[in-house]
Amino acid sequence: MSALDSLVDSRRALIVEMKRRGEVTADELATTTGLTVSAVRQHLAGLAADGLVEHRSVRTGPGRPRHAHRLTSQGHALFPAAYGDLTVELLDYFADADPDLVDVAFERRRQRRTAAAKARLSGLDLAGKVAELARVLDEDGYMATSEAMPDGTFRIIEHHCAIFGVARRYGQACSSEIGFIRDVLPEADVERVHHMVSGAHMCAYEVRPRTVHRKKK
């Protein structure tokens, strides 16, 4: 059983919602989880005491400021990582022996993932490919979702980075990730619009069909 699974259902639901949304108020958590605001606040106090949650005050108008709650680094650590310190250590050995070996390793990984994903996405239209790709990424441990945007574009969101420790040390991890998404969606332009390594609470990719053009300002 993982550390996340060991939490009671209500607290686990709050942790997962904060992981998905980054910062969220008690009222918003109550709405999405179905708990009462009072129950949410009690759970948040307990999670904060355990070092899993912190908050900051946000003033949006007259009256008392609201608290925006978010996970601490200890809270983020509740989510399993597909690769850990061993991977970083091995890559360090590769880099010491020959820096090009790190590039080769990430390129081989990208090629393997691309081949497997293309087989699953074969025959689907772009909307279907985006949805299926999100499922692939979710299975890989990225807590991935997708959504269709009103302007005809799509967005793929990774709420968790399964290789965050690796990505912080080796930029090839992030360039390999966006390269993989571009490879399996050749009919679209893909841009990263949020990046965990840069401080965002998620990685998000805008998927723009080649037939959809940006409006000129």
N, C-alpha and C positions, 0 to 999 in steps of 0.2 A: 504494500500500500504506500502510495506517495504521500508526502507531507500535505499536499493539497487535499487528497482524498480523506485524510484523517480529520479534517475540519467538519463540524456539523454542517448540514445541508444549507442552512440560511447564511452562515458565514462564508461558506464556499461560494455561494451564489453572489454575494457582495464582492468577494475577491475577484471572481471571474468578470463581473461587470466593470469593475475598476480597471482591470487589465485591458478590457476591450475599449473602454472609453477614455482612459487617461485620468482625467479629473471629473468628478461628479459630486453633486450635492446630495444630502440625505433625502430630500424630497424626490429627486430624480431616481435615486436608488430604490426608494419605496415604490415608485411607479413601475419600474421595470422588473422588480423582483416579486411584487405582490405583498411585501411586508408592510406593516404600519411604519410611519415615520419614527414613532417612539421606539419600536423594535430595532429599526435600522440604526438609530443613534446609540442604543445600548450595545449592539454588536460592534459598531465602529469604535466605541470607547474600549471595548475588550480587545479588538484587533490592534488599536493604537498602543494599548498597554503591552501587547505582545511584540511590539516593534514592527508590525506588518503594514500599518497604515499611518499616514500623516495628513495634515491638512494645512491650508493657508486661507486667510480671510480675503474675500472678494467683495468689493462694494459695487453694486450695480444700480444704485439709486438711493433715494432717501431711506432712512431707517438703519437698522443694525446690519452690519456686513454678514454675508453668508459664508459658510465654510465649504471650500472645495476639497474633497478628499481624494487621495491618490495612494498608490502602493509605494512603500519604501523599497530599497534595494533588497531587503530581506523578504518583502512580500513578493517581489518579482521572482526571487529565487525559489518560491514554492512551485513554480511551473517547471516541468522537467525539460532538460536540454538534451538534444540528440547527441551532442558532442561536448566533451568537457576538457578538463585540463590536459588529459592525455593527448588529445588532438593537437592542441597548441604546442605541447612539448615535442611531438613528432614533427610538426611543421617547422619548429625551430631547428631541429636536427637537419631537416631538408635544406633550410635556408643557410645553415652553417656549411653544409657540404657543397651546395650549388644553389644559389638563389633562383635559378631558372626552374629548379625542380618544384618549387611551390607553385609557380605559374602552370607547370605541366599538370600537377595534381588537381588544381581547381578546374583546368580545362577538361581533363578527363571526367571529372565529376559532372561538369555541365553537359558534356556530350552524352553521358549515360542517362542523366535525368531527361534531357531533351528527347532522346529516342523513346524512352518509356512513356513520356507524356504525350508525344505525338501519336503514339499508338492508341492511347485512350481518347484523344481528341479527334481522331480521324472521322470525317463525315459530318461533323457538327458545324453549325453556323457560328459566327463570332460570339453571339450571346451564349450559346451552349458551350463553346470552348472556354470562355471566361469562367462560367459557373463550374465546369468540370476541373479547370486548372486550380480554382480555389479549393476544390475538394482534394486535389492532389497535394497542394501545399499544406492543407489542414492535416492530412494524413502524415505528412513529413514533420509535424510538430510545430507549425507556425500559427496555429489558431487563426486560420485564414477564412475570410469571407469575401463576397463580391456583391456589387450592386450596380444597377443600371442607372445612369444619371439622366436628368431631364433633357440635356442637350445632345443626347444620342451617344455619349461616351460611356465607358464603364470604369469602375474602380475596383481594384483588388487590394484588400487590406490584410496585412499580417500583424495580428495583435501581439504576437510573441515571436521572438527570434530564437529558433532552435540552435543556432550556432553563434550566439551573441559574443561569447568569450573569444571565439576565433575571429569574428568580424572586427572586433575592436583592435585586434593586433594585426590582422592581415586584410588589407583593402580588397584583395582579390575575391574574398568571400562575397562582398557586396556587388562588385562588378560582375561576378559570375552569376549572381542571382538575377540581376536585371537582364543579363545576356540570355539566360535560360528563358525568361518570360518572353523576351523579344523573339527568340528562336521559335517558340511554339505558337506565337501569334503573329505570323509574318504579314498578315493583311491589316495590321494596325500599327500605329506609332505608340510606343510605351515610354512613359517618363515617370521617374520616381518623384513623388511630390511630398512625401514625409519619410524621414530616415531616423531610425532608432539610434544609430551610431552618432548622429548629429544632435541628439537630445530629444527627439520626438518620442511619444509613447507608443508609436507604431511605425511600421513601414507601409507606405501606400503607393500604388502605381496607377497612374491615369492611362487608360487604354482607349485610344482614339482611332476609330475606323478611318482608313485612308480617304474615304468619301466624305468625312465630316471635317470641315475646315473651321479653324478658329475665326471668330468675328474680329474684324479690324477695329481697333479703338479709334 
